[in-house]
Amino acid sequence: MTSDWLSDDDALLTEIGAAAMATGVVPDAVVNAAKAAFELRTLDEELAMLTYDSVTDSELAGAVRSERLAVRSLVFGFDDISLDVDILPDSLVGQLHPPMAGAIILESPTRPPLWPSSPAFSGPAARW
């Protein structure tokens, strides 16, 4: 076939259809990867943006010199809401601004999600 598809949409669709039919069954891994990639299209809209990290605060770093801070502070913003999180050696402490009810779910690529209602979540040093 010549390159009629360069100027003809119907010819292009015919070529694409022929190419798709020639490949046979699409492997599950390819389908799953395509679905995962498609879900990432709105990732920036769904995640809060990190607006402050005490590790990168040059004024704070100069104040404590080479000592490591006992608490790492992070602030995330999304629309008109911010989440302040302090990371301590044995726990996380946080609050929402403006104040409102909320739930925290800790997730890890190597462990199951940790929900506030789970027994492991209670206590100052929830570990799994």
N, C-alpha and C positions, 0 to 999 in steps of 0.2 A: 504494500500500500504506500502511496506517496504521502507527502506531508500536507494533505488537504486540511488536516485538523488545525494547522496554524491559523487559518482564516475562517474555519467553519466549526461552530460549536457542536453541531450534530455529529460531525466526523470525529471531533475530539471525544465526545461521550461514547461513541462507538468504539474508539480505540481504548478508552479507559475500561469499558465493559469487557472487551476482549482480553485485556491484560488481567482484570480481576478474575475472569472465568478460567484463565490459563493457570492460575496459581493453585487451584483446587481448594481444599479445606484449609482455613486459617488456623494455625495451632493455638490452643488455649492460652499459652503464655503470651502470644502476640496480642490476642484479644484483651487479656487482662492488663497488659502493659498500656495498650491504647486507652482503655477505660480509665486507668489510673492517671495517665497524662491528661485526659480530658477533664477529670475532676480537679486538676491543679490550675485550670484556667482562671478560677476566681479566688485562688489562695490569698492573694494580697488583700482582697476585699474582706475576707473572713478572719484574718489574723490581726490582732492588735499590733501596733508598731512599737518597738522598743524606743522610748524617747529619752531614757536616762539609764546609765550604768555607772555605779560608783567606781568600778575598776578603771574606767576611762576618764574620770573626772580629774583633770590636771591640778586644780586647786586643792582638792582633797588629797591627791597623791603627794603633793608637795608638803602638805601639813603633817602627814604621817611618815614621810620619807620612805625608807626602804621597808618599814614594818608592814606586815600584811594585815589588812583590816579583818576584824573578827566577824563583821557583818557585811555582806554584799547587798546593796540596795539596787533594785531595778524598778523602773516605772514603764508601764505599757499604756498606750493610748489608743482608743478606738472611738471615733465620733466625739461625743462630749463626755465620755467615760474614761477614767484612768484607773489602773490597777497598780498599787504600790506593793512590792514584794521585797521582804528582807530575807535573805538566805543566811541562816545561822548554822553552826556546825552540826546541829542535831534536829533542825526543824525549819519550816517555812512559816512566815508570818506575813499577812497581807491585809489590805483593805481596799475597798472600792470608793471612788469619788465620782459623783456625789454618793453619800452612803446609801446602800440598798442591800437587799438580801441577794445572796449569790451562792454558788456551789463551786467547789474546786475539784477537779478530777486530775490526778497525776497520771501521766502516761509515760511509758518507756518502750523503746523498740524491743527490749528483751524481757519485759515483765508484763503481766496483765494490768489493765487500768486499776487504779486505786481510788475508789469512790469514798466520799465522806461517811457513808453508812457502813462501810466494811470494818470489821474488827481491827484490822491492821492500821486503820487511819487514826484511831484514838491514841491519845497520849502525845507528849511533846516531840517524841522521836519516832514518828511513823516510819517503819522500814519494811522493805520487802525484798 
